[in-house]
Amino acid sequence: FEHNKFTLQKVVDIPSKNVRNRVAGYITRLVRLEMRRRGQVRGKAF
């Protein structure tokens, strides 16, 4: 999540902290779902 927030801040200018965090959270969730779908997540409870 923190990495996604930082990357998002570099790529897109979103003045609202709340909106930026929501977008970063959404990206984090998509990445986790895709990793789970591919079977790349081990030992983590999501």
C-alpha positions as CSV (number, residue, x, y, z in Angstrom):
1,F,0.0,0.0,0.0
2,E,2.7,2.5,0.9
3,H,4.7,1.7,-2.3
4,N,1.5,2.2,-4.3
5,K,0.8,5.5,-2.6
6,F,4.3,6.8,-3.3
7,T,4.2,5.6,-7.0
8,L,0.8,7.1,-7.5
9,Q,2.0,10.4,-6.1
10,K,4.9,10.5,-8.6
11,V,2.6,9.6,-11.6
12,V,-0.6,11.5,-11.0
13,D,-1.3,14.8,-9.3
14,I,-4.2,14.1,-6.9
15,P,-4.6,17.1,-4.5
16,S,-6.9,15.2,-2.1
17,K,-5.1,12.8,0.3
18,N,-8.3,10.9,0.8
19,V,-8.8,10.2,-2.9
20,R,-5.1,9.3,-3.4
21,N,-5.3,6.8,-0.6
22,R,-8.5,5.3,-2.0
23,V,-6.9,4.9,-5.4
24,A,-3.8,3.3,-3.9
25,G,-5.9,0.9,-1.9
26,Y,-7.8,-0.1,-5.0
27,I,-4.6,-0.8,-6.8
28,T,-3.3,-2.8,-3.9
29,R,-6.4,-4.9,-3.9
30,L,-6.3,-5.5,-7.6
31,V,-2.6,-6.6,-7.4
32,R,-3.4,-9.0,-4.5
33,L,-6.4,-10.5,-6.3
34,E,-4.3,-11.0,-9.5
35,M,-1.4,-12.6,-7.5
36,R,-3.9,-14.9,-5.7
37,R,-5.5,-15.9,-9.0
38,R,-2.0,-16.8,-10.4
39,G,-1.2,-18.7,-7.2
40,Q,1.8,-16.4,-6.3
41,V,0.7,-15.6,-2.8
42,R,2.0,-18.0,-0.1
43,G,1.5,-17.9,3.6
44,K,-0.6,-14.8,3.7
45,A,-4.2,-14.6,4.8
46,F,-6.1,-12.0,2.7
